[in-house]
Amino acid sequence: MPLVANNKGFQELHSYYTTRSQNPLKKKQSLVLLSCKLIRVFFALLTKGIAYDPDKMMNDIKRPLLQEAA
């Protein structure tokens, strides 16, 4: 919950997952999903030795509305 409160990228993901038109998640479900995402981000940072890039994290999410517009 503090991650969603303090990190803009995770805030955007949380709002996307809870308000999407198809299969919106409940708030707790979204928080569990974002916790798993955070673990994957930590793992990638430690194994690849790269710096955290919020733009890359946001680009990995497939959003159907943005793909239709492109």
PDB file of N, CA, C and O in Angstrom:
ATOM      1  N   MET A   1       0.812  -1.188   0.000  1.00  0.00           N
ATOM      2  CA  MET A   1       0.000   0.000   0.000  1.00  0.00           C
ATOM      3  C   MET A   1       0.861   1.261   0.000  1.00  0.00           C
ATOM      4  O   MET A   1       0.511   2.217  -0.691  1.00  0.00           O
ATOM      5  N   PRO A   2       1.978   1.312   0.745  1.00  0.00           N
ATOM      6  CA  PRO A   2       2.835   2.493   0.662  1.00  0.00           C
ATOM      7  C   PRO A   2       3.452   2.677  -0.721  1.00  0.00           C
ATOM      8  O   PRO A   2       3.693   3.806  -1.150  1.00  0.00           O
ATOM      9  N   LEU A   3       3.705   1.577  -1.414  1.00  0.00           N
ATOM     10  CA  LEU A   3       4.268   1.673  -2.763  1.00  0.00           C
ATOM     11  C   LEU A   3       3.299   2.394  -3.691  1.00  0.00           C
ATOM     12  O   LEU A   3       3.710   3.268  -4.454  1.00  0.00           O
ATOM     13  N   VAL A   4       2.042   2.047  -3.638  1.00  0.00           N
ATOM     14  CA  VAL A   4       1.038   2.695  -4.483  1.00  0.00           C
ATOM     15  C   VAL A   4       0.851   4.151  -4.058  1.00  0.00           C
ATOM     16  O   VAL A   4       0.574   5.009  -4.895  1.00  0.00           O
ATOM     17  N   ALA A   5       0.998   4.429  -2.779  1.00  0.00           N
ATOM     18  CA  ALA A   5       0.817   5.791  -2.292  1.00  0.00           C
ATOM     19  C   ALA A   5       1.979   6.704  -2.686  1.00  0.00           C
ATOM     20  O   ALA A   5       1.779   7.907  -2.850  1.00  0.00           O
ATOM     21  N   ASN A   6       3.188   6.160  -2.840  1.00  0.00           N
ATOM     22  CA  ASN A   6       4.366   7.003  -3.034  1.00  0.00           C
ATOM     23  C   ASN A   6       5.003   6.916  -4.416  1.00  0.00           C
ATOM     24  O   ASN A   6       5.802   7.787  -4.761  1.00  0.00           O
ATOM     25  N   ASN A   7       4.690   5.920  -5.208  1.00  0.00           N
ATOM     26  CA  ASN A   7       5.329   5.740  -6.510  1.00  0.00           C
ATOM     27  C   ASN A   7       4.318   6.023  -7.615  1.00  0.00           C
ATOM     28  O   ASN A   7       3.277   5.372  -7.703  1.00  0.00           O
ATOM     29  N   LYS A   8       4.641   7.010  -8.462  1.00  0.00           N
ATOM     30  CA  LYS A   8       3.709   7.426  -9.507  1.00  0.00           C
ATOM     31  C   LYS A   8       3.425   6.309 -10.514  1.00  0.00           C
ATOM     32  O   LYS A   8       2.281   6.144 -10.937  1.00  0.00           O
ATOM     33  N   GLY A   9       4.440   5.546 -10.901  1.00  0.00           N
ATOM     34  CA  GLY A   9       4.251   4.469 -11.857  1.00  0.00           C
ATOM     35  C   GLY A   9       3.315   3.397 -11.332  1.00  0.00           C
ATOM     36  O   GLY A   9       2.426   2.939 -12.050  1.00  0.00           O
ATOM     37  N   PHE A  10       3.508   2.999 -10.092  1.00  0.00           N
ATOM     38  CA  PHE A  10       2.634   1.988  -9.498  1.00  0.00           C
ATOM     39  C   PHE A  10       1.230   2.546  -9.226  1.00  0.00           C
ATOM     40  O   PHE A  10       0.252   1.799  -9.250  1.00  0.00           O
ATOM     41  N   GLN A  11       1.130   3.855  -8.969  1.00  0.00           N
ATOM     42  CA  GLN A  11      -0.187   4.472  -8.829  1.00  0.00           C
ATOM     43  C   GLN A  11      -0.964   4.373 -10.135  1.00  0.00           C
ATOM     44  O   GLN A  11      -2.154   4.058 -10.138  1.00  0.00           O
ATOM     45  N   GLU A  12      -0.283   4.646 -11.244  1.00  0.00           N
ATOM     46  CA  GLU A  12      -0.937   4.569 -12.549  1.00  0.00           C
ATOM     47  C   GLU A  12      -1.369   3.138 -12.856  1.00  0.00           C
ATOM     48  O   GLU A  12      -2.468   2.914 -13.365  1.00  0.00           O
ATOM     49  N   LEU A  13      -0.513   2.176 -12.550  1.00  0.00           N
ATOM     50  CA  LEU A  13      -0.869   0.779 -12.776  1.00  0.00           C
ATOM     51  C   LEU A  13      -2.066   0.370 -11.922  1.00  0.00           C
ATOM     52  O   LEU A  13      -2.965  -0.325 -12.395  1.00  0.00           O
ATOM     53  N   HIS A  14      -2.073   0.802 -10.665  1.00  0.00           N
ATOM     54  CA  HIS A  14      -3.177   0.465  -9.760  1.00  0.00           C
ATOM     55  C   HIS A  14      -4.487   1.046 -10.290  1.00  0.00           C
ATOM     56  O   HIS A  14      -5.509   0.360 -10.310  1.00  0.00           O
ATOM     57  N   SER A  15      -4.459   2.294 -10.715  1.00  0.00           N
ATOM     58  CA  SER A  15      -5.691   2.892 -11.226  1.00  0.00           C
ATOM     59  C   SER A  15      -6.116   2.215 -12.531  1.00  0.00           C
ATOM     60  O   SER A  15      -7.311   2.063 -12.784  1.00  0.00           O
ATOM     61  N   TYR A  16      -5.154   1.809 -13.359  1.00  0.00           N
ATOM     62  CA  TYR A  16      -5.500   1.105 -14.594  1.00  0.00           C
ATOM     63  C   TYR A  16      -6.167  -0.232 -14.291  1.00  0.00           C
ATOM     64  O   TYR A  16      -7.208  -0.550 -14.866  1.00  0.00           O
ATOM     65  N   TYR A  17      -5.576  -1.016 -13.393  1.00  0.00           N
ATOM     66  CA  TYR A  17      -6.110  -2.342 -13.096  1.00  0.00           C
ATOM     67  C   TYR A  17      -7.483  -2.271 -12.420  1.00  0.00           C
ATOM     68  O   TYR A  17      -8.306  -3.165 -12.619  1.00  0.00           O
ATOM     69  N   THR A  18      -7.743  -1.240 -11.636  1.00  0.00           N
ATOM     70  CA  THR A  18      -9.020  -1.167 -10.933  1.00  0.00           C
ATOM     71  C   THR A  18     -10.119  -0.507 -11.758  1.00  0.00           C
ATOM     72  O   THR A  18     -11.295  -0.628 -11.413  1.00  0.00           O
ATOM     73  N   THR A  19      -9.766   0.192 -12.842  1.00  0.00           N
ATOM     74  CA  THR A  19     -10.786   0.895 -13.622  1.00  0.00           C
ATOM     75  C   THR A  19     -10.875   0.432 -15.070  1.00  0.00           C
ATOM     76  O   THR A  19     -11.635   1.018 -15.841  1.00  0.00           O
ATOM     77  N   ARG A  20     -10.132  -0.589 -15.469  1.00  0.00           N
ATOM     78  CA  ARG A  20     -10.200  -1.018 -16.866  1.00  0.00           C
ATOM     79  C   ARG A  20     -11.590  -1.577 -17.175  1.00  0.00           C
ATOM     80  O   ARG A  20     -12.287  -2.075 -16.292  1.00  0.00           O
ATOM     81  N   SER A  21     -11.974  -1.481 -18.446  1.00  0.00           N
ATOM     82  CA  SER A  21     -13.342  -1.847 -18.820  1.00  0.00           C
ATOM     83  C   SER A  21     -13.569  -3.356 -18.792  1.00  0.00           C
ATOM     84  O   SER A  21     -14.637  -3.810 -18.381  1.00  0.00           O
ATOM     85  N   GLN A  22     -12.584  -4.137 -19.221  1.00  0.00           N
ATOM     86  CA  GLN A  22     -12.727  -5.589 -19.197  1.00  0.00           C
ATOM     87  C   GLN A  22     -11.982  -6.146 -17.990  1.00  0.00           C
ATOM     88  O   GLN A  22     -10.791  -5.893 -17.808  1.00  0.00           O
ATOM     89  N   ASN A  23     -12.693  -6.898 -17.180  1.00  0.00           N
ATOM     90  CA  ASN A  23     -12.125  -7.566 -16.013  1.00  0.00           C
ATOM     91  C   ASN A  23     -11.425  -6.603 -15.052  1.00  0.00           C
ATOM     92  O   ASN A  23     -10.236  -6.777 -14.783  1.00  0.00           O
ATOM     93  N   PRO A  24     -12.128  -5.592 -14.528  1.00  0.00           N
ATOM     94  CA  PRO A  24     -11.481  -4.729 -13.531  1.00  0.00           C
ATOM     95  C   PRO A  24     -11.245  -5.506 -12.243  1.00  0.00           C
ATOM     96  O   PRO A  24     -12.053  -6.348 -11.849  1.00  0.00           O
ATOM     97  N   LEU A  25     -10.132  -5.210 -11.601  1.00  0.00           N
ATOM     98  CA  LEU A  25      -9.779  -5.894 -10.358  1.00  0.00           C
ATOM     99  C   LEU A  25     -10.266  -5.091  -9.159  1.00  0.00           C
ATOM    100  O   LEU A  25     -10.437  -3.875  -9.233  1.00  0.00           O
ATOM    101  N   LYS A  26     -10.483  -5.792  -8.064  1.00  0.00           N
ATOM    102  CA  LYS A  26     -10.774  -5.113  -6.807  1.00  0.00           C
ATOM    103  C   LYS A  26      -9.459  -4.550  -6.287  1.00  0.00           C
ATOM    104  O   LYS A  26      -8.387  -4.926  -6.761  1.00  0.00           O
ATOM    105  N   LYS A  27      -9.541  -3.658  -5.323  1.00  0.00           N
ATOM    106  CA  LYS A  27      -8.336  -2.963  -4.861  1.00  0.00           C
ATOM    107  C   LYS A  27      -7.301  -3.915  -4.265  1.00  0.00           C
ATOM    108  O   LYS A  27      -6.109  -3.772  -4.535  1.00  0.00           O
ATOM    109  N   LYS A  28      -7.729  -4.862  -3.477  1.00  0.00           N
ATOM    110  CA  LYS A  28      -6.789  -5.819  -2.881  1.00  0.00           C
ATOM    111  C   LYS A  28      -6.166  -6.707  -3.958  1.00  0.00           C
ATOM    112  O   LYS A  28      -4.979  -7.026  -3.882  1.00  0.00           O
ATOM    113  N   GLN A  29      -6.950  -7.106  -4.954  1.00  0.00           N
ATOM    114  CA  GLN A  29      -6.411  -7.923  -6.045  1.00  0.00           C
ATOM    115  C   GLN A  29      -5.343  -7.148  -6.798  1.00  0.00           C
ATOM    116  O   GLN A  29      -4.309  -7.709  -7.163  1.00  0.00           O
ATOM    117  N   SER A  30      -5.581  -5.876  -7.031  1.00  0.00           N
ATOM    118  CA  SER A  30      -4.605  -5.045  -7.715  1.00  0.00           C
ATOM    119  C   SER A  30      -3.326  -4.907  -6.889  1.00  0.00           C
ATOM    120  O   SER A  30      -2.225  -4.927  -7.440  1.00  0.00           O
ATOM    121  N   LEU A  31      -3.467  -4.767  -5.582  1.00  0.00           N
ATOM    122  CA  LEU A  31      -2.286  -4.642  -4.721  1.00  0.00           C
ATOM    123  C   LEU A  31      -1.451  -5.924  -4.736  1.00  0.00           C
ATOM    124  O   LEU A  31      -0.221  -5.859  -4.722  1.00  0.00           O
ATOM    125  N   VAL A  32      -2.102  -7.079  -4.762  1.00  0.00           N
ATOM    126  CA  VAL A  32      -1.377  -8.350  -4.838  1.00  0.00           C
ATOM    127  C   VAL A  32      -0.643  -8.443  -6.174  1.00  0.00           C
ATOM    128  O   VAL A  32       0.515  -8.858  -6.223  1.00  0.00           O
ATOM    129  N   LEU A  33      -1.312  -8.062  -7.241  1.00  0.00           N
ATOM    130  CA  LEU A  33      -0.690  -8.072  -8.561  1.00  0.00           C
ATOM    131  C   LEU A  33       0.512  -7.139  -8.613  1.00  0.00           C
ATOM    132  O   LEU A  33       1.544  -7.486  -9.187  1.00  0.00           O
ATOM    133  N   LEU A  34       0.385  -5.963  -8.020  1.00  0.00           N
ATOM    134  CA  LEU A  34       1.494  -5.008  -8.015  1.00  0.00           C
ATOM    135  C   LEU A  34       2.640  -5.475  -7.115  1.00  0.00           C
ATOM    136  O   LEU A  34       3.799  -5.155  -7.377  1.00  0.00           O
ATOM    137  N   SER A  35       2.330  -6.222  -6.068  1.00  0.00           N
ATOM    138  CA  SER A  35       3.388  -6.794  -5.228  1.00  0.00           C
ATOM    139  C   SER A  35       4.197  -7.811  -6.021  1.00  0.00           C
ATOM    140  O   SER A  35       5.422  -7.860  -5.915  1.00  0.00           O
ATOM    141  N   CYS A  36       3.506  -8.618  -6.814  1.00  0.00           N
ATOM    142  CA  CYS A  36       4.209  -9.577  -7.681  1.00  0.00           C
ATOM    143  C   CYS A  36       5.053  -8.844  -8.716  1.00  0.00           C
ATOM    144  O   CYS A  36       6.173  -9.258  -9.016  1.00  0.00           O
ATOM    145  N   LYS A  37       4.516  -7.761  -9.258  1.00  0.00           N
ATOM    146  CA  LYS A  37       5.259  -6.954 -10.231  1.00  0.00           C
ATOM    147  C   LYS A  37       6.511  -6.377  -9.589  1.00  0.00           C
ATOM    148  O   LYS A  37       7.571  -6.354 -10.213  1.00  0.00           O
ATOM    149  N   LEU A  38       6.403  -5.914  -8.358  1.00  0.00           N
ATOM    150  CA  LEU A  38       7.548  -5.352  -7.650  1.00  0.00           C
ATOM    151  C   LEU A  38       8.634  -6.405  -7.445  1.00  0.00           C
ATOM    152  O   LEU A  38       9.819  -6.102  -7.588  1.00  0.00           O
ATOM    153  N   ILE A  39       8.253  -7.621  -7.116  1.00  0.00           N
ATOM    154  CA  ILE A  39       9.222  -8.702  -6.951  1.00  0.00           C
ATOM    155  C   ILE A  39       9.930  -8.975  -8.272  1.00  0.00           C
ATOM    156  O   ILE A  39      11.144  -9.178  -8.295  1.00  0.00           O
ATOM    157  N   ARG A  40       9.176  -8.982  -9.381  1.00  0.00           N
ATOM    158  CA  ARG A  40       9.792  -9.202 -10.697  1.00  0.00           C
ATOM    159  C   ARG A  40      10.746  -8.068 -11.065  1.00  0.00           C
ATOM    160  O   ARG A  40      11.793  -8.307 -11.668  1.00  0.00           O
ATOM    161  N   VAL A  41      10.387  -6.829 -10.702  1.00  0.00           N
ATOM    162  CA  VAL A  41      11.263  -5.686 -10.969  1.00  0.00           C
ATOM    163  C   VAL A  41      12.543  -5.813 -10.149  1.00  0.00           C
ATOM    164  O   VAL A  41      13.637  -5.613 -10.677  1.00  0.00           O
ATOM    165  N   PHE A  42      12.418  -6.141  -8.870  1.00  0.00           N
ATOM    166  CA  PHE A  42      13.613  -6.339  -8.023  1.00  0.00           C
ATOM    167  C   PHE A  42      14.514  -7.433  -8.587  1.00  0.00           C
ATOM    168  O   PHE A  42      15.733  -7.271  -8.645  1.00  0.00           O
ATOM    169  N   PHE A  43      13.914  -8.541  -9.001  1.00  0.00           N
ATOM    170  CA  PHE A  43      14.691  -9.654  -9.537  1.00  0.00           C
ATOM    171  C   PHE A  43      15.451  -9.228 -10.788  1.00  0.00           C
ATOM    172  O   PHE A  43      16.626  -9.558 -10.945  1.00  0.00           O
ATOM    173  N   ALA A  44      14.789  -8.500 -11.672  1.00  0.00           N
ATOM    174  CA  ALA A  44      15.441  -8.044 -12.898  1.00  0.00           C
ATOM    175  C   ALA A  44      16.561  -7.057 -12.594  1.00  0.00           C
ATOM    176  O   ALA A  44      17.617  -7.104 -13.225  1.00  0.00           O
ATOM    177  N   LEU A  45      16.341  -6.172 -11.641  1.00  0.00           N
ATOM    178  CA  LEU A  45      17.377  -5.205 -11.286  1.00  0.00           C
ATOM    179  C   LEU A  45      18.612  -5.896 -10.718  1.00  0.00           C
ATOM    180  O   LEU A  45      19.742  -5.524 -11.034  1.00  0.00           O
ATOM    181  N   LEU A  46      18.389  -6.898  -9.885  1.00  0.00           N
ATOM    182  CA  LEU A  46      19.520  -7.575  -9.254  1.00  0.00           C
ATOM    183  C   LEU A  46      20.243  -8.520 -10.206  1.00  0.00           C
ATOM    184  O   LEU A  46      21.471  -8.594 -10.168  1.00  0.00           O
ATOM    185  N   THR A  47      19.531  -9.233 -11.045  1.00  0.00           N
ATOM    186  CA  THR A  47      20.187 -10.197 -11.924  1.00  0.00           C
ATOM    187  C   THR A  47      20.849  -9.529 -13.119  1.00  0.00           C
ATOM    188  O   THR A  47      21.906  -9.974 -13.567  1.00  0.00           O
ATOM    189  N   LYS A  48      20.242  -8.462 -13.645  1.00  0.00           N
ATOM    190  CA  LYS A  48      20.802  -7.799 -14.820  1.00  0.00           C
ATOM    191  C   LYS A  48      21.728  -6.648 -14.472  1.00  0.00           C
ATOM    192  O   LYS A  48      22.494  -6.185 -15.318  1.00  0.00           O
ATOM    193  N   GLY A  49      21.662  -6.184 -13.233  1.00  0.00           N
ATOM    194  CA  GLY A  49      22.535  -5.102 -12.793  1.00  0.00           C
ATOM    195  C   GLY A  49      22.225  -3.781 -13.470  1.00  0.00           C
ATOM    196  O   GLY A  49      23.138  -3.007 -13.759  1.00  0.00           O
ATOM    197  N   ILE A  50      20.957  -3.511 -13.726  1.00  0.00           N
ATOM    198  CA  ILE A  50      20.573  -2.262 -14.370  1.00  0.00           C
ATOM    199  C   ILE A  50      19.867  -1.362 -13.368  1.00  0.00           C
ATOM    200  O   ILE A  50      19.468  -1.802 -12.289  1.00  0.00           O
ATOM    201  N   ALA A  51      19.719  -0.091 -13.742  1.00  0.00           N
ATOM    202  CA  ALA A  51      19.036   0.861 -12.876  1.00  0.00           C
ATOM    203  C   ALA A  51      17.532   0.803 -13.130  1.00  0.00           C
ATOM    204  O   ALA A  51      17.086   0.405 -14.207  1.00  0.00           O
ATOM    205  N   TYR A  52      16.770   1.199 -12.139  1.00  0.00           N
ATOM    206  CA  TYR A  52      15.307   1.201 -12.249  1.00  0.00           C
ATOM    207  C   TYR A  52      14.882   2.267 -13.249  1.00  0.00           C
ATOM    208  O   TYR A  52      15.315   3.416 -13.165  1.00  0.00           O
ATOM    209  N   ASP A  53      14.038   1.882 -14.188  1.00  0.00           N
ATOM    210  CA  ASP A  53      13.511   2.797 -15.191  1.00  0.00           C
ATOM    211  C   ASP A  53      11.991   2.682 -15.201  1.00  0.00           C
ATOM    212  O   ASP A  53      11.459   1.704 -15.726  1.00  0.00           O
ATOM    213  N   PRO A  54      11.279   3.651 -14.636  1.00  0.00           N
ATOM    214  CA  PRO A  54       9.820   3.547 -14.575  1.00  0.00           C
ATOM    215  C   PRO A  54       9.166   3.552 -15.953  1.00  0.00           C
ATOM    216  O   PRO A  54       8.104   2.953 -16.127  1.00  0.00           O
ATOM    217  N   ASP A  55       9.776   4.213 -16.932  1.00  0.00           N
ATOM    218  CA  ASP A  55       9.204   4.226 -18.277  1.00  0.00           C
ATOM    219  C   ASP A  55       9.219   2.834 -18.893  1.00  0.00           C
ATOM    220  O   ASP A  55       8.259   2.432 -19.551  1.00  0.00           O
ATOM    221  N   LYS A  56      10.311   2.094 -18.682  1.00  0.00           N
ATOM    222  CA  LYS A  56      10.386   0.732 -19.220  1.00  0.00           C
ATOM    223  C   LYS A  56       9.356  -0.160 -18.536  1.00  0.00           C
ATOM    224  O   LYS A  56       8.742  -1.010 -19.181  1.00  0.00           O
ATOM    225  N   MET A  57       9.166   0.029 -17.239  1.00  0.00           N
ATOM    226  CA  MET A  57       8.177  -0.769 -16.523  1.00  0.00           C
ATOM    227  C   MET A  57       6.775  -0.505 -17.076  1.00  0.00           C
ATOM    228  O   MET A  57       5.986  -1.439 -17.223  1.00  0.00           O
ATOM    229  N   MET A  58       6.459   0.740 -17.379  1.00  0.00           N
ATOM    230  CA  MET A  58       5.145   1.086 -17.895  1.00  0.00           C
ATOM    231  C   MET A  58       4.958   0.595 -19.332  1.00  0.00           C
ATOM    232  O   MET A  58       3.834   0.280 -19.724  1.00  0.00           O
ATOM    233  N   ASN A  59       6.016   0.523 -20.115  1.00  0.00           N
ATOM    234  CA  ASN A  59       5.915   0.056 -21.493  1.00  0.00           C
ATOM    235  C   ASN A  59       5.691  -1.441 -21.583  1.00  0.00           C
ATOM    236  O   ASN A  59       5.193  -1.921 -22.601  1.00  0.00           O
ATOM    237  N   ASP A  60       6.042  -2.192 -20.552  1.00  0.00           N
ATOM    238  CA  ASP A  60       5.856  -3.641 -20.560  1.00  0.00           C
ATOM    239  C   ASP A  60       4.392  -4.045 -20.404  1.00  0.00           C
ATOM    240  O   ASP A  60       4.036  -5.182 -20.714  1.00  0.00           O
ATOM    241  N   ILE A  61       3.544  -3.145 -19.934  1.00  0.00           N
ATOM    242  CA  ILE A  61       2.136  -3.452 -19.717  1.00  0.00           C
ATOM    243  C   ILE A  61       1.399  -3.316 -21.042  1.00  0.00           C
ATOM    244  O   ILE A  61       1.498  -2.289 -21.713  1.00  0.00           O
ATOM    245  N   LYS A  62       0.657  -4.359 -21.417  1.00  0.00           N
ATOM    246  CA  LYS A  62      -0.107  -4.348 -22.654  1.00  0.00           C
ATOM    247  C   LYS A  62      -1.503  -3.826 -22.367  1.00  0.00           C
ATOM    248  O   LYS A  62      -2.278  -4.463 -21.653  1.00  0.00           O
ATOM    249  N   ARG A  63      -1.823  -2.665 -22.925  1.00  0.00           N
ATOM    250  CA  ARG A  63      -3.136  -2.072 -22.740  1.00  0.00           C
ATOM    251  C   ARG A  63      -3.865  -2.075 -24.074  1.00  0.00           C
ATOM    252  O   ARG A  63      -3.396  -1.453 -25.027  1.00  0.00           O
ATOM    253  N   PRO A  64      -4.990  -2.753 -24.165  1.00  0.00           N
ATOM    254  CA  PRO A  64      -5.697  -2.860 -25.446  1.00  0.00           C
ATOM    255  C   PRO A  64      -6.151  -1.516 -26.011  1.00  0.00           C
ATOM    256  O   PRO A  64      -6.143  -1.336 -27.229  1.00  0.00           O
ATOM    257  N   LEU A  65      -6.545  -0.573 -25.167  1.00  0.00           N
ATOM    258  CA  LEU A  65      -7.016   0.716 -25.658  1.00  0.00           C
ATOM    259  C   LEU A  65      -5.904   1.491 -26.350  1.00  0.00           C
ATOM    260  O   LEU A  65      -6.139   2.140 -27.369  1.00  0.00           O
ATOM    261  N   LEU A  66      -4.708   1.427 -25.807  1.00  0.00           N
ATOM    262  CA  LEU A  66      -3.591   2.136 -26.426  1.00  0.00           C
ATOM    263  C   LEU A  66      -3.146   1.449 -27.707  1.00  0.00           C
ATOM    264  O   LEU A  66      -2.699   2.119 -28.638  1.00  0.00           O
ATOM    265  N   GLN A  67      -3.259   0.134 -27.775  1.00  0.00           N
ATOM    266  CA  GLN A  67      -2.858  -0.568 -28.991  1.00  0.00           C
ATOM    267  C   GLN A  67      -3.829  -0.301 -30.127  1.00  0.00           C
ATOM    268  O   GLN A  67      -3.414  -0.229 -31.284  1.00  0.00           O
ATOM    269  N   GLU A  68      -5.120  -0.151 -29.822  1.00  0.00           N
ATOM    270  CA  GLU A  68      -6.100   0.136 -30.862  1.00  0.00           C
ATOM    271  C   GLU A  68      -5.893   1.533 -31.422  1.00  0.00           C
ATOM    272  O   GLU A  68      -6.106   1.762 -32.612  1.00  0.00           O
ATOM    273  N   ALA A  69      -5.475   2.478 -30.568  1.00  0.00           N
ATOM    274  CA  ALA A  69      -5.275   3.847 -31.021  1.00  0.00           C
ATOM    275  C   ALA A  69      -4.051   3.975 -31.924  1.00  0.00           C
ATOM    276  O   ALA A  69      -3.991   4.868 -32.769  1.00  0.00           O
ATOM    277  N   ALA A  70      -3.089   3.097 -31.748  1.00  0.00           N
ATOM    278  CA  ALA A  70      -1.845   3.180 -32.527  1.00  0.00           C
ATOM    279  C   ALA A  70      -1.972   2.646 -33.913  1.00  0.00           C
ATOM    280  O   ALA A  70      -1.001   2.657 -34.670  1.00  0.00           O
TER     281      ALA A  70
END
